[in-house]
Amino acid sequence: MTDSPFAAVRHDWTREEVRALFDRPFLDLVYDAQTLHRQFHTPNAVQRSQLLSIKTGGCAEDCAYCPQSAKYAKEVCLKADKLMDVAVVMERAQAAKAAGATRFCMGAAWTRPKDKDLDAVAEMVEGVKSLGMEACVTLGMLEAYQAQRLKDAGLDYYNHNLDTSPEYYGEIISTRTFDERLETLGHVREAGINVCSGGIVGMGESREDRVGMIVALATLPNHPNSVPINRLVQVKGTPLEGTPEIEGLEFVRTIAVARLTMPKSVVRLSAGRETMSDELQALCFMAGASSIFYGEKLLTTPNPLENRDTALFEKLGLVAA
């Protein structure tokens, strides 16, 4: 196969260029995305991660998509739990490994972690690494010294999504700024931890906002090593309940454009898979997605059962990366 014309790794993408990618004929876009994908990634191989909420509910943020926010009514907000015991987390990590996951991701509903809690998370990271798995955490905003503490514990990936475009961001979140998210990504990058950062589509944003989100990610000093693209899971009682769903092919376009603008990044098909057909997921893999979350729950929202994913892998001839 000849090299893709998109093979150069660039950090100077313009809105006009990314908008033109979104506007391309669908089949051409997906063909070019798959061609590029095969140049940098193993064909038919999909990495499987499992995600565990290690501290659920009572979050001080007001993210409009999230039932963990304490800003919403009591019947919406999930009960605030304490940080999970390290031993319990290790049991869940061992079960995830036995089920075929190669990366274990841990998420806590915090604005930013307290140092005493960070020590416990670092112990969890060390435990996951001792199992031979990659470790990822998402804990909210970080200071530089906190990122270094996690690096010293052996953390492989830190997830901190940009969520949407800079212009639409204020419609979704008011308790932290877009620039604060970029600052945390900078601390993670400078500590030598792999950056995991993507966004959520289907939150009522326009295509131009999806363009803006991709531009923000693709013009970072280093492309995120992992780019999760989430399809909004609407939760009853949250501000985004009732938002019109993003059309399936538009979602695939977003995956394809992420692949073309960030050739070496692993693009993860993340939240929202539980309501996707096998055919829609197959198109996402064709468009360059090469990672999924595996297991029945993503923090607080549903995910396909493992037997459904196993059947899908068999039907598509996919193998675990």
N, C-alpha and C positions, 0 to 999 in steps of 0.2 A: 504494500500500500504506500502511495506517495505521501510525503509529508504534508500536513495541513497548512494552508496559508495563514492560519491563526496560531501557529506553533510558537511564535515569539512571545516570551513572557513580558508583558508590558504593565506599566503602572501609570500611564498617561492617558487612559481612556477618557474620552469626552462624552458628554450627554448625547451629542449628535451621533457619534459612532454607536453607542449602545442603543439608542433609540432606533437606529437603522437596523440593528440586529433583530430587535423585537419585531420590526415591520417586515422582515424577510418572509418569503413563502415558507409555510410550515415545513414541508418536506425537505427543502434545501437547508433550512436551519437545523433540523434534527440530523440530517445526513452529515453536515459539517461538524456538528457537536460530537457525533459518534466517531467520525474520522479522527478528530483531534483527541478524543478520549483514548482511542486505541494506540495513539502515539506515546502517551504518557502513562497509561494505566493498563493493567492486565484485563483483556476482554473476558466478560462473563464472570468476573470475580467481584463479589460484594462483601464488604466488611460489615460485621454485625457487632453492635454495641448494645449494652443494656444500661438503663437509666433508673436510678433509685432516688427517691426523695428522702434525704436523711434528716430534714427538718421542714415540716409542713405547716403552712398557715400562719396567719397573724403578721403578714408582711406589711411594712409601712409604705410601700410603693403603691401607686394607683394605676398600674398597667391595665388598660381597659379590657384585656382579653383574659385576665387571670383571676380565678376564684380564691387565690391565696391572699389577695389584698384585704387588709383590715379596713380599708376605706369603704367597702361595700356593706350592704345589709348583713346582719348576722346569719340569715338563712342562706346567704350566698357564700360568705367567707368561710373557708375551712377552719376548723378548730386549730388553734396554735399548739403545736406539739413541741416537746423538748428535742434537742439534738439526739439522734439515735445513738445507742451504745455501740462502741466499736465492735464488740463481739457479734452483735446482730448484723451489722454491716458486713462483716467478714463471712457470716453464714450465707448472706444473700449473694455476695461476690462469688463464693465457691459454687453456689447453685447456678449462677449465670455462666460461669466457665464450663460447668458440666453440660449446660444446654447449648453450648457452641459460641458464646460471646467471647470476643477477644479484647474488648475494651469495656471497662466498667466505669460508668459516669455517675457522679453523686451530686445532687442539687439541694441547696438549702435556701429557704425563703427569707433572705436577709437583704437589707439595703447594702450593708457591708459586714463582714464578719468581725466579731470581737476577738482579741488576741487569744483569750482563754479557749474560745471555740475553735480557733485556727489550730491550736495545738492538737486537739482531738481529731480534726480533719486530717492533719498531717500524719497522724498515727494510722488513720484509715487508708491514706494513700500508700504508706509504707506497707501495709498489710496486703493491699491489692497487688502491689508490685511483687510481693513475695510469692504470689500465686502464678506469676508469669504473665499477668495481664497488663495492658495499658491502663493508666489511671487518668480520669478526667474529672474535674469538678466545676461547678458553677455556683458561686457564692455571693454574687452581686459585685459591687465596686471594690477595688483593691488599692491599697497604698503600695508603693514600691517595695518596702521592706516585707510586706505580707506576701507579695509575689515571690520574693526571694526565699521566704520561709517555705513556701510550697515547692519551689524548685529544689531546695535542699532535701525535701522529703522524697523527691523522685517523681514529682508530678509530670505527666507527659503533655496533657492538654488542659487549657482553661477555656471554658465557654463563656462568652459574653456577647450576646447578639446585639446588632445595631437595630434590629426589629423592622425598620422601614426607612424611608428617605428622610433626610434632614428636614425637608419642608413639611412632611406629614407627621413627623414625630410628635409634635405638640398636641395633635389630635388624639394620641394614644396614651401618652405619659406626660405628667406635669411635675413629678416629684424628683426626677433627675434629668439632666440635659443630655443631648446627643454628644456634646463635647466631653462630658464626664465619661460617657461610654468609651469614646476614643482615648481618653486619658488612661483608663484601666487597661485597654488593649496595649497601649504603649508600655505600661509597667510590666505586663505579662511578656511582651516581646523582648524587652530589655533584660528580663530575668532569664531568658533562654527557654521559656516554656512555649510549646506549640500553641498557636492561637486557633480557637474554634469560634467562628463568628459568622452569622448569617442573618436571616430575618424571617418574618411571618408575612404571608400574602393572603389576601381575602379579608382584610380588615376594613374594607370600604375605600381603600386607596385606589388611585388611578394607575393606568399603565405608566404614566410619567413618573409616578412615585416608585414603581418597581424599577424603572430605569435609574432613578436617583439612588435607590438602595444598592443596586449592582455597582454603580459608579463609585459610591462611597467605599464599598468593599474592595473593588478592583484597583483603586488608587491608593490603598494603604501602602506604607513603605515596603512591607512584605505581604503578599497575599496570605489570607488565613490558610493554615494547613488543612483545616476542615471547614466546610461551608454548609451548615444545615439550612435547608429551605423548608420551612414549615407551612402547612396549609391550616388556616385557622380552624381550631376546634371550638365551636361555640358552646359556651357554658351558660346554662339558665341563670338569669339574674345579673350577669355581667353586662356592662354597657354595650358590648358588641353583639349581644344576643339579637338575632333577627337580621343581622347584616347579610345582604345577598351574597351567596357563595361565588367564589371565583370560578369561572368556566374552566373545565378540565384542560383544554388545549392551551389556554393562557397560562395555566400552571406549568405545563410542560415547556412552554416557551421560556418561562423564567428559569427553569432548570438548565435548558440549553444555553441560554445567554450567560448564566453563571459559569458553565463549563467553558465556553468560548473565551471569556474574559479572564478566567483564572485557570489556565490549562493544567497546572500541576496540583491544584487543590483537590482534595477529596470532597465531592459534592454529596451531601447526605440528604436522602429522602426522609424527612423527619415527621413531625406531628401531622396528623390528619390521614394517615394511611388506613385507619380502621374503616373509613367510609369510601375509600378508593376501590374501584374495580381492579381485577387482575390486569385488565387491558390498559387501564390508565397507569398503573405502576410499571407495566412493561414499557410503555412509551417514555416514562421518566428514566428508566435504565437505559433505553436507547438514546435519550438526550444527554446522558453523561453522568447520571447519579450512580454512585458505586459504594454506598454505605446506607445502612438502615439502623433504626433502633429496634431491638429484638425483645420480646417479652410483652406481657399483657397490659402494662401500664407505663405511661410517660409522665413521671411526677404525679399528676393528678388526673390525667385524661386517658381514655382507653387507647389501646394499640392492638393490632391483630394478634390472635393467639399464635403460639409457636408452631402448632400443627398447620395452620393456614400458610404461614411463611414457608415452612418446609415444603408444602405442596406447591407453592408458587415457584420456589427455587427449582423443584423437579420439572415443572411444566416448561420453564424458561431455559433450563439447562445451566442455571447459575451455580457457582460454587462459592463456598465461604473463603474470603480472603484472609 
